[in-house]
Amino acid sequence: MTDTTADLHARTLALASHGPVIPVIVLDRLSDAVPLARALVAGGVRVLEVTLRTPVAMDAMRAIMAEVPEAIVGAGTVRSVEDARAVQALGCQFAVSPGYTSEIGRVCRDIGLPLLPGVSTASEVMMANADGYRFLKLFPASAVGGANLLKAFASPFHDVVFCPTGGISYETAPQYLSLPNVKVCGGSWLTPADALEAGDWARITELARQTHSLRG
């Protein structure tokens, strides 16, 4: 791969330019994948993180990429080198991991896959930084200190920016997005389980539209 660490950082950071929220998507039914993606895109949310938490996740991402070309599809819950290689081969445009290991960081760099690695402590931030990663996911954000932790990280990690994810809602997202070291946040509230179960795509489109007013 010809991508340098700086190239991959720029490509990952560019995800934040599409809006203030990246939905964290868990799909149990393959049939929901395309209509859900279309509903989110219709609401102006193009960057979609489909988590590898269910048996249909890979097929769901494949279907979305084939039928909703406006979507920027990434894989979440990437936990191993094998996961990273599999989602890159599938055609995913980025990967998100719940934590960080140098093995995952290195392989994503080697195969040219933009990675948003998860961290929850200062030591993990330093480990990711040592491998060239400076756009990180704080996870699980609300459980490990939330906005207060991000404020504390701002001074020692002045050159690091974050995507907090985990326990964030429409109501609490603005307190994160107002921080200078937060570029975007992740949230599952855009795809509530009852809306998915009912196929209420209009509701999901409206939730997506509402995200654009979150950053003041």
C-alpha positions as CSV (number, residue, x, y, z in Angstrom):
1,M,0.0,0.0,0.0
2,T,1.2,3.5,-0.8
3,D,-0.8,5.2,2.0
4,T,1.4,6.8,4.6
5,T,0.4,7.2,8.3
6,A,-0.4,10.8,7.6
7,D,-2.6,9.8,4.6
8,L,-4.6,7.4,6.7
9,H,-5.0,9.9,9.5
10,A,-6.3,12.5,7.0
11,R,-8.8,9.9,5.5
12,T,-10.0,9.0,9.0
13,L,-10.3,12.6,10.1
14,A,-12.3,13.4,7.0
15,L,-15.1,11.2,8.3
16,A,-15.9,14.0,10.8
17,S,-16.5,16.4,7.9
18,H,-19.8,14.8,7.0
19,G,-21.7,15.7,10.1
20,P,-21.5,15.6,13.9
21,V,-22.7,12.1,14.5
22,I,-21.7,8.7,13.3
23,P,-24.4,6.1,13.9
24,V,-23.4,2.9,15.7
25,I,-25.5,0.3,13.9
26,V,-26.4,-3.2,15.1
27,L,-28.3,-5.2,12.6
28,D,-30.1,-8.5,13.4
29,R,-31.9,-8.8,10.1
30,L,-30.2,-8.5,6.7
31,S,-33.4,-7.2,5.2
32,D,-33.1,-4.0,7.4
33,A,-29.7,-3.1,6.1
34,V,-30.5,-1.2,2.8
35,P,-33.7,0.6,3.9
36,L,-31.9,1.7,7.1
37,A,-29.0,3.0,5.2
38,R,-31.3,4.8,2.8
39,A,-33.2,6.3,5.7
40,L,-30.0,7.7,7.3
41,V,-28.6,9.0,4.0
42,A,-32.0,10.7,3.3
43,G,-31.5,12.5,6.7
44,G,-28.1,13.7,5.7
45,V,-26.1,11.1,7.6
46,R,-23.7,9.3,5.2
47,V,-21.0,7.8,7.4
48,L,-22.3,4.5,8.8
49,E,-20.6,2.3,11.3
50,V,-22.0,-1.2,11.1
51,T,-20.8,-3.2,14.0
52,L,-19.5,-6.8,13.7
53,R,-21.8,-7.9,16.5
54,T,-24.2,-10.1,14.6
55,P,-24.0,-12.9,12.1
56,V,-25.5,-10.7,9.3
57,A,-23.0,-7.8,9.7
58,M,-20.7,-8.6,6.8
59,D,-23.6,-9.3,4.4
60,A,-25.3,-6.2,5.6
61,M,-22.3,-4.0,4.7
62,R,-21.9,-5.7,1.4
63,A,-25.6,-5.0,0.5
64,I,-25.4,-1.3,1.6
65,M,-22.2,-0.7,-0.4
66,A,-23.9,-2.3,-3.5
67,E,-27.2,-0.5,-3.2
68,V,-26.6,2.7,-1.3
69,P,-23.5,4.2,-3.0
70,E,-23.9,7.5,-1.2
71,A,-23.1,5.8,2.1
72,I,-19.6,5.8,3.5
73,V,-19.6,2.3,5.1
74,G,-17.2,1.3,7.9
75,A,-17.0,-1.7,10.2
76,G,-17.3,-1.3,13.9
77,T,-16.2,-3.7,16.7
78,V,-13.1,-4.7,14.8
79,R,-11.2,-6.7,17.4
80,S,-8.6,-8.6,15.6
81,V,-6.2,-8.6,12.7
82,E,-8.5,-11.1,11.0
83,D,-11.4,-8.7,11.3
84,A,-9.4,-5.9,9.9
85,R,-8.3,-7.9,6.9
86,A,-11.9,-9.2,6.3
87,V,-13.5,-5.8,6.3
88,Q,-10.8,-4.3,4.1
89,A,-11.3,-7.1,1.6
90,L,-15.1,-6.5,1.7
91,G,-14.5,-2.9,0.7
92,C,-15.2,-1.0,3.9
93,Q,-13.9,2.5,3.9
94,F,-12.9,2.6,7.5
95,A,-12.7,0.4,10.6
96,V,-13.5,1.2,14.3
97,S,-12.1,-0.8,17.2
98,P,-13.5,-0.9,20.8
99,G,-9.9,-0.8,22.1
100,Y,-6.4,-0.6,20.7
101,T,-3.6,-3.1,20.1
102,S,-0.4,-2.4,18.1
103,E,-1.2,-5.5,16.0
104,I,-4.4,-4.0,14.7
105,G,-2.9,-0.6,14.3
106,R,0.0,-2.0,12.2
107,V,-2.1,-4.2,10.0
108,C,-4.6,-1.4,9.2
109,R,-1.7,0.8,8.2
110,D,-0.2,-2.0,6.1
111,I,-3.4,-2.6,4.2
112,G,-4.4,1.0,3.9
113,L,-7.5,0.8,6.0
114,P,-8.3,4.0,8.0
115,L,-8.8,3.1,11.6
116,L,-10.6,4.9,14.4
117,P,-9.1,3.1,17.4
118,G,-10.9,2.9,20.8
119,V,-9.2,4.1,24.0
120,S,-10.3,4.8,27.5
121,T,-7.1,5.7,29.4
122,A,-4.2,8.0,29.0
123,S,-1.9,5.0,28.6
124,E,-4.0,3.7,25.7
125,V,-3.9,7.2,24.1
126,M,-0.1,7.1,24.3
127,M,0.0,3.6,22.8
128,A,-2.1,4.7,19.9
129,N,-0.1,7.9,19.4
130,A,3.1,5.9,19.3
131,D,1.8,4.1,16.3
132,G,0.7,7.3,14.6
133,Y,-2.9,7.5,15.5
134,R,-4.2,10.9,16.7
135,F,-7.9,10.7,16.0
136,L,-9.3,8.3,18.6
137,K,-12.6,6.9,19.8
138,L,-13.2,7.4,23.5
139,F,-15.1,4.3,24.5
140,P,-17.2,3.7,26.5
141,A,-17.4,7.5,26.9
142,S,-20.0,8.0,29.5
143,A,-18.7,5.1,31.7
144,V,-15.1,6.3,31.8
145,G,-15.6,9.9,32.5
146,G,-17.3,11.5,29.5
147,A,-16.8,15.1,28.8
148,N,-14.8,15.7,32.0
149,L,-12.2,13.1,30.9
150,L,-12.0,14.7,27.5
151,K,-11.4,18.1,29.1
152,A,-8.6,16.5,31.2
153,F,-7.1,15.0,28.1
154,A,-7.0,18.3,26.3
155,S,-3.8,19.7,27.8
156,P,-1.5,16.7,27.9
157,F,-2.8,15.4,24.5
158,H,-3.2,18.8,22.8
159,D,-2.6,17.3,19.4
160,V,-5.2,14.5,19.7
161,V,-8.9,14.6,18.8
162,F,-11.7,12.3,19.7
163,C,-14.9,10.6,18.7
164,P,-16.6,9.8,22.0
165,T,-19.0,6.8,21.8
166,G,-20.9,4.9,24.3
167,G,-23.8,6.1,26.4
168,I,-24.3,9.3,24.4
169,S,-27.8,10.5,23.6
170,Y,-29.3,13.3,21.6
171,E,-29.6,15.3,24.8
172,T,-26.0,14.7,26.0
173,A,-24.2,15.0,22.6
174,P,-23.9,18.8,22.6
175,Q,-21.8,18.8,25.8
176,Y,-19.3,16.6,23.9
177,L,-19.5,18.4,20.6
178,S,-18.8,21.7,22.2
179,L,-15.3,20.5,23.3
180,P,-12.4,21.6,21.0
181,N,-10.9,18.2,21.0
182,V,-14.1,16.4,19.9
183,K,-14.6,16.2,16.1
184,V,-17.7,14.0,16.0
185,C,-19.5,11.6,18.3
186,G,-20.9,8.1,17.9
187,G,-24.4,7.1,18.9
188,S,-26.9,4.3,18.7
189,W,-29.9,6.6,19.3
190,L,-30.2,7.2,15.5
191,T,-31.2,3.6,15.0
192,P,-33.5,2.6,18.0
193,A,-34.4,-1.0,18.2
194,D,-38.1,-0.4,18.2
195,A,-37.9,1.7,15.0
196,L,-35.8,-1.1,13.3
197,E,-38.3,-3.7,14.5
198,A,-41.2,-1.7,13.0
199,G,-39.4,-0.7,9.9
200,D,-40.1,2.9,10.8
201,W,-37.7,4.4,8.3
202,A,-39.3,7.9,8.4
203,R,-38.5,8.1,12.1
204,I,-34.9,7.2,11.5
205,T,-34.6,9.8,8.7
206,E,-36.0,12.4,11.1
207,L,-33.5,11.4,13.8
208,A,-30.7,11.7,11.3
209,R,-31.9,15.2,10.3
210,Q,-32.0,16.3,13.9
211,T,-28.2,15.6,14.3
212,H,-27.3,18.6,12.1
213,S,-28.4,21.0,14.8
214,L,-26.4,19.4,17.6
215,R,-23.2,21.4,17.0
216,G,-23.9,25.0,17.9
